[in-house]
Amino acid sequence: MAKICVIGSCSMDLVVTSSKRPHAGETVLGESFATVPGGKGANQAVAASRLGAEVMMIGCVGEDFYGTEIMENLKRNRVLITNVEPVTHTESGTAHIILAEGDNSIIVVKGANDLVTPTLVERALDVIKGSDMVLIQQEIPEETVSYVSELCHKFNIPMLLNPAPARPISDTIIENAAYLTPNEHECTILFPGMSTTDALRKYPNKLFITEGSNGVRFYDGEQEVLVPTYKVNAIDTTGAGDTFNAAFAVALAEGSSIPDSVKFANRAASLSVTKFGAQGGMPTRAEVEANL
């Protein structure tokens, strides 16, 4: 069983579905509303756990109703939460999601996720050192991502950085990361002025660009490879990227080859969009293997 340490955000998703996306100044009628646990960190932790990994979560929630629900949901999904700290002086993070016209728009309020600091990480150092893979995103402070990258480099622990939401990051973080998984838009922010081909060639078997329904592109040291995704009837794309990253991390930590790991992750992500909610559609290991 792979040991995955996820360092990142824990939030509550407030989800509205509508047949039409409102323009600025426009009011439209929605069709439904739901609150579902989310946050890129918690999403990836739940996805990795369902795929058979032993998952340790490092993060923060508020001491409020949403925080309690987030913690209970992680426990229900067998994620170890010893290092998820409730804080009293700010609210839990929230994501405000509009599902319309076959896609999603999201506004994130970080709340307690801004308190996932290097000090918090330092207190969980033993957990990190005992992991096969560290999985991290960017809904937490940049200084924390940098600190984690330094720790992973120091202790020779592979770190998978999902650089979302997009922001420029230092060359040191990029060099310290074992794997980077931006989408096409995020790639242009990470590598400004550089073509996709040039970026891929600079980071063979390290940079994996997710291209939505087209699949995932990387450079294997000899040629550019596009691993196609699986065609499905998408109901809710929220959490598909998180499912991909979790599945990719699990497969790599288990020793699978890079092409097989990408294929496994693509299949998991494709299954995740066939149900509602960031976590609601995340598949089990048996479901992914049955559909490969």
Disulfide bonds with the S-S distance in Angstrom:
none
